[in-house]
Amino acid sequence: MQRNIKSLLGFAMGATDGEIGTLEEIYFDDNNWAVHYLVVKTGSWLFGRKVLISPQALKSIDWGKEHLVVNLTKVQIEKSPDIDTDKPVSRQQEIALYQHYAWQRYGGNGFYAGGVWAVLPTAPVYDEAIVTKENNSDNVHLRSSATVTGYHIHATDGEIGHVNDFIIDDENWHVLYIVIDTHNFIGGKKVLIPVINIKEVQWAESKVLVDISMDSIKDCALFDESQFTSSGTPELTLEKK
């Protein structure tokens, strides 16, 4: 199903042996719009530290109870690489995460290399030569949903609002649409823009550039949050081998 990110924030997160915290935001790649990480704010057991967990670690999701469970133990999470989620995540830090959890590396075609799900988020294929050369470089395409929310939307012929939310597919964890709050441009309506129409996300300028006109945006589908709510949806179990 398709869900908006704001409706998922605050979901409780559990490990195989107890609760670990709450979902605070996501990190996605603005090249292929795959969700790379869930940002989990841990509770008092880990002093409120924020940790990054890949969607491939999800074991089950109870949408009605707003609860997600990952196939990790609290000890695994406690001993994971300590990454400052308020700063860009480097490629070396990403590699450290995958080595710690023994997660499947990603291929460039939309499938986990050797994974058990049919279609899952893609991430860069790590080349050891590049990693050696760019040891601490940031993954410049890894974006925080919290940071990008509020970015100004620039159509081909002018500004027309700001990013309000994101719509994801909860099966393959890809971003499908961004929700645009048009302010007073078209009566303050919220519309959905497919990510295929996004040309570029500019960190320094806090802008999202799209390849369509203001008139075309006015004709986009209106955002109705009730269509994406998690309330009342049954539990989803993700089979892991």
N, C-alpha and C positions, 0 to 999 in steps of 0.2 A: 504493500500500500504506500501511498504518498502521504508524508507528514511534514508539518512545519517544525522547524528547529525549536522555536520558542515554546511549543507545547511539550517538548521533551526535556527542557531545562529544569533541573530540580528532581529528576527521576532518581530514586534510590538505586545505588549500585552495590551488588553483593558479589563476594568471592565464593569459592566452594565451601569455605569454612567460616563465613560470617560477613557482616556488612562492612563496606569500605568507604562509603561516602555518597556524594551526589554528582550527577552530570552537570557540568557548568558551561561547557561550550564544545565546539568541534574544531578540528583543523582539516581543511580540505585543500586539494591541489587545484589551482585555477587554470591548469593546462587541460586536465581531463575531468575535473570536477568530482574526483573520487574523495571520499572521506577517509583520511589516513588515521586520525586519532580521535578518541573521545577524551576530553579533559575532565578528569574526576577530582573533585575537591574532597580529600579524605577527612575523616572525622578526627576526634581527639586521639584515637589510637596511633595516628601518624602525625599529630600536631598540625592538622589542617593542610598538610603538604599537598600540592597538586601533582597528579601523575597522568601520564599519557598511556592510553590503552587502545590497541588496534581493534576495529570492529570484528576482525577475524577471531578475537578471543571471546566473543559473545556466545553464551551457551543457551540462554533462554531470555525471553522478554515477555513480561506480563503488562500489557498496555493498560488494562483496566486498573491494576494496582500501582501502576507507574513504577515498575521495578525491573531492573535488568540484572542478570547474573552472568559473570564471566568464568571461564574455565581455568582460573588462576587461584592460587592460595594467597592468603594475606602475607605470608612470608615472602613469596615471590614478588609481590607488589612492594613490600617494605624494602627489599633489597634491589629494586630496580634502579637504573641510573637516575640520579637527581637532576632534573632539567627545569630550568627557570622558564615557566610557560609564559611569562610576561616579556620574554625576549625571543627573537627568531630562533628556530630550531636548526642546528647545523646538521649536515649530512653525517658527520661522525657520530653525533648524538643519536640519530636515527638508527645507524648501524649498531650502536651499543644496545639500543632497545631490542632490536631483532635478535641479536646474539644472546642477550639475557633471557628472553622469553622463548627462544628457539622458534619464533614465528616463521612461517613460510615467507620467503622473499617474493616480491611481486614480479610478474612479467609485464611487458609493455602492451599486451593485447587485451587486457581486461580480465585476465584469469590469474588466480594464484598459482604460482609454479608448484605443481604437485598437490594443490589444495583439494578439499573435498566439497566445496560449494561450487555450483556451476558457474556463477558469475559474481565476482567480488571486486572491490576497488582496486585500481591500479596505482602503482607508485613507481618512482624511478628504478630502473634496473641498475644496481650498483656495480660500477666498474672499479676494481681495486686500484688501477693506475690513476684514475681520476680522483679517487678518495685520497691517495697518497699525495697527489699534486695539490688538491684543494682540501687539505686536512680538516680545516675548521670553517669552511665556507658555509654560509646559510643556504638552506633550501628556499630560494627566492620565490618559489611558486606555492609554498605552503602558507595558507591564509587562515587566520582565526575568525570564526563567525562573529565573535564579540567585537573584534576590531573593525571588520568590514561593515558591520551594521552601523548605519549612519553615513556611509560614504555617499557622495553626491553622484547622481546618475546623469551622464552627458550623452544625449542623443546626437545624431549627425548634425542637427541644427540648433542645439542649445541644451541647457540644463532643464531637467524635468522631475526633480524630486530626489529622494535618497533611499538607500537600502533599508528595508524594514525587517526582513526575515528571509528564510531560505526554505525551499521545499525539497525534501530528499525522498528517495525510494528506500524504504526500510528493509528491502530484501538484498539489494546489491550495494547499498550505502554510497550512492552517487547523488550529488546535488542536481536537480532537474530544472528548477526555476529559482529566480530571486524575486522576492516580493518588493515592489516599489511603492513607497508612499509618495504620491504626486503633489503633496502640499496643496497649494491653491491653483496649481497649473490646470488641473481638470477636476476641480471641485473636491480636492483632497482625497480622491479615490485611491484604493490600493489595487495594483494590477500585477499580473504575473508575466515575467519576461523569461523565455527559455534561455538557458545558459549558452546555447549555440549562438545566440545573438550578442554575446559579450566579447568584445575585441580585446580588452585589456583591463586589468585591475592595477591602478597606480597607487602604491603605498604612500609615496612622498606627498602626493597631491590629494590623497583621500578621495579618489575618483574611480568610478566604474564607467568605462566607455563602451557604448553599444553601437551596433552597426545599422540601426534603424532610426527613422525620424520620429519627431514628437507626435505627429499625427498617427503614425503606426502604433506608438505606445498607447495612445488614447484608445485604440481599437483592440488592445490586448485583453485577455480574459481577466475579469475582476477577481480579486482574492476574497474568498469566503472561508474564514477560519474554521467554521463548523464542518467543512468538508475534509479537514485534515486532522481533526481532534483525535487523540488517542483514547478518549473516554469510552468505555464499554467494549473495546476491542478485546477479543480473547487472547489468551497467552499463546505466544509463538515459541516453539522449541526448535532450536537450530541443532541439527544432528552433527555430532563430532565423532570422528573415528580415531 
